[in-house]
Amino acid sequence: MRTAYKCRAYPSPEQAAVLNRTFGCVRVVWNQTLAWRHQRWHQERVSTNVPQANAFLTQLKRSEEFAWLNEVSSVPLQQVLRTQQRAYANFFAGRARYPRFKSRNGRQSAEYTRSGFRWRDGRLFLAKTDAPLEFVWSWPEVDPASIDPSTVTVSRDPCGRWHVSFAVEVGDPDQAPATGAVVGVDLGVKDFAVTSGGDKIANPRKLAKRECNLARYQRRMARKQRGSNNRKKAKAKVARAHRKVRASRADFLHKTSTRLVRDHDVIVIEDLNINGMVRNRSLAKAISDSGWGAFRRMLEYKTAKYGRHLIVIDRWYPSSKTCSACGHLLAELSLSTRHWTCPGCGTRHDRDVNAAKNILAAGLAVSACGGDVRHSESSRVQSPVKQEPQPVKVGIPRL
């Protein structure tokens, strides 16, 4: 099993200068190679592989305009080409968007393989540096001298914080003990998640709580002259405010997903079309602040890690409009309707709890049909029980 340990790093001024120069070279190589591949495809209609990209990098370093690329280690520059090749492969497979150009204002990083660093007794020596890179190890149960990292990634956030990440091969963890519990989860905006058992997890709204401070920092930055040191300081404050929102949201998502994985053997969720939902400008900010996509990714790798099962049902399943008691299907149900009474059996439903119950029932039906319960490769999945399109009729549930 492959895992990573991400630590705070504290480089010396000399090491920071070398790393900043490496970040700039990595960014230039990425942008120049991306532009060359784009032009090569549109003009000659030929694809590019890693050896051809390596030849282009060699020509780039021999030119007078980019001769300064030879001042840094060649390992991160060559690793850029492999990363870009994977980005293209993910794009053609439909898993990611088209690779974009990198900016100097965002997060900067450089990846070192084994030939670009030395790991001695828990100390890290990077290429082109003499002293070890200082970092803080945050896992007391793991001895840093016992790990054997295959790659090391050094990064710098827009707010100025440094990190180093170690990719390590470890043994498979012990499987979590079975609990015999199953749960359906309905994600929402008002409540972050509602379970089939009736539990409601409140939406913390991390961005909304810090929105006033963030807006004030952005106004201060807008008043500063471009290129001045005061603007750089104001920009760092804006970046720190965004980092705090991002960190607090990730902390909430990790705690929520871990609790669900620990307490349940089977978790059922919907395949939400998040990219389409954020096009609604009335709900785009609230949906983005919720972090549904990150929450699903956490559930996927945590269930696989601890031997749980994650079932993703079809996004077109009418979970909110179907009565969980008798199966009656409403013709219409507006988003503003939070409670409704079933005309078939007279049961009073909470919209979200009813949807969570239907999601659980549909997920168990998918599992009973022998379908693949994990769909981490693509978000466009279809339940095995729905191999052909079926018309939706009022009063008949789509199970």
Buried (B, 14 or more C-beta within 10 A) or exposed (E): EEEEBEBEBBBBEEBBEBBBBBBBBBBBBBBBBBEBBBEBEEEEEEEBEEEBBBEBBEEBBEEEEBEEBEEBBBBBBBBBBBBBBEBBEBEEEEEEEEBEEBEEEEBBBBBBBEEBBEBEEEBBEBBBBEEBBBBEBEEEEEEBEEBEBEBBBBBBBBBEBBBBBBBBEEEEEEEBEEEEEBBBBBBBBEBBBBBBBEEBBEBBBBBEEBBEBBEEBBEBBEEBEEEEEEBEEBBBBBBBBBBBBBEBBBEBBBEBBBEBBEEBBBBBBBBBEBEEBBEEEEBEBBBBBBBBBBBBBBBBBBBBBBBBBBBBBBBBBBBBBBBBBBBBBBEEBEEEEEEBEBEBEEBEBBBBBBBBBBBBBBBBBBBEEEBEBBBBEEBEBBBBBBEEEEEEEEEEBBB
